[in-house]
Amino acid sequence: MSVATMDESWGIPIGTDVYTADGEHLGSVVEGDSYELVVERGFFFIHDYQIKLSDVDRFEDGKLFLSLTREQVEQERKKS
């Protein structure tokens, strides 16, 4: 069992589950800074998503909710 740690520079615990605006589980926070988060999804086929902090809607009950849908997140990923 892993214990979530808190990065004091941006305040969101490592390991926090991230959900899109349409309710889909995107993955878990693996790192971040004052501008963006890195969310990792998958076990064998790992995908990283870089999420701008401005795209975070809320942090509630230990979960992070985005203001973007899954489709919007995928479109942003293709741009980078």
C-alpha positions in Angstrom: 0.0 0.0 0.0 1.5 3.4 -1.0 1.1 6.5 1.0 0.3 9.7 -0.9 2.8 12.5 -0.3 2.1 16.2 -0.6 4.3 18.5 -2.7 4.2 21.7 -0.8 4.8 23.9 -3.9 1.5 23.1 -5.4 -0.6 21.4 -2.7 -2.1 18.4 -4.4 -1.1 15.0 -3.1 0.8 12.6 -5.3 -1.5 9.7 -6.1 -4.7 11.8 -6.2 -7.3 10.4 -8.6 -8.2 12.8 -11.4 -11.7 12.8 -13.1 -12.8 14.6 -16.3 -15.8 16.9 -16.4 -17.8 14.1 -17.9 -17.0 11.8 -15.0 -14.3 9.6 -16.5 -11.3 8.5 -14.4 -8.3 10.0 -16.2 -5.6 8.6 -13.9 -3.5 9.7 -10.9 -1.3 12.7 -10.2 2.4 11.7 -10.4 4.0 15.2 -10.3 3.3 18.9 -10.7 4.4 22.4 -10.3 2.8 25.8 -10.0 1.6 25.7 -13.6 0.6 22.1 -14.5 0.1 18.5 -13.2 1.2 15.3 -14.8 -1.5 12.6 -14.6 -0.5 9.0 -15.4 -2.9 6.4 -16.7 -2.4 2.7 -17.3 -0.3 -0.1 -16.0 1.2 -1.8 -19.0 0.6 1.0 -21.6 1.2 4.2 -19.7 -0.1 7.5 -20.9 0.9 10.8 -19.4 -1.3 13.8 -19.5 -0.1 17.3 -18.8 -2.9 19.3 -17.3 -2.8 23.0 -16.7 -3.8 24.1 -13.2 -6.2 26.5 -14.9 -8.1 23.4 -16.2 -8.7 22.1 -12.6 -12.3 22.7 -11.6 -12.1 21.5 -7.9 -10.4 19.3 -5.4 -13.1 17.6 -3.4 -13.1 14.5 -1.1 -9.6 13.7 -2.1 -10.4 13.7 -5.8 -9.4 16.2 -8.4 -12.0 17.2 -11.0 -11.2 18.9 -14.3 -13.2 21.4 -16.2 -12.4 19.5 -19.4 -14.1 16.5 -20.9 -12.2 13.3 -21.8 -12.4 14.3 -25.4 -10.9 17.8 -24.7 -8.1 16.3 -22.7 -7.2 13.9 -25.6 -7.3 16.8 -28.1 -4.9 18.8 -25.9 -2.6 15.8 -25.6 -2.4 15.5 -29.4 -1.4 19.2 -29.7 1.7 18.7 -27.6 
